[in-house]
Amino acid sequence: MSPVGRTAGLLWAGAQVLRRGPQQISVRKAGGGPHIVAQYRQPPQLTKRQQFQAELLSGAMWFWILWHTWHDSDAILGHFPWPDTSAWTDEDLGIPPDDE
């Protein structure tokens, strides 16, 4: 669009605003107020459904953790046998000899 066309469009819009005259600008307040009232240092108010969903989800989480710990304990404890600690010497452990 040419600069002349842009200028003409701007002048046309300005003329329409001047023809309408002054109007009151309304302020919109998204529903009239907050939907949830803030509570300072108080726990949130949960519905029974939210409480049930939270307990169901946490129960499923603990079931999953305990099930896999029992059935696949190598993932946590490792795949190799534990070393025999009674066979270690003081030198292996870094303990200096007792010189009296």
SULMOCOR-V966392 format. One line per field, one symbol per residue. phi: phi as a letter, one per 40 degrees, with the letter a starting at -180 (. if undefined). psi: psi as a letter, one per 40 degrees, with the letter a starting at -180 (. if undefined). Layout:
BEGIN
phi=???
psi=???
END
This chain:
BEGIN
phi=.cdcccccccccccccccccgcbcccbcbfggiccbccbcfbcccccccccccccccccccccccccccccbccccchcbcccccccccccccgccccbb
psi=iiddddddddddddddddddahihhihhffeeiidhhhhhfiiihiidddddddddddddddddddddddefedddeieiiiiheeeiidddefhiihh.
END
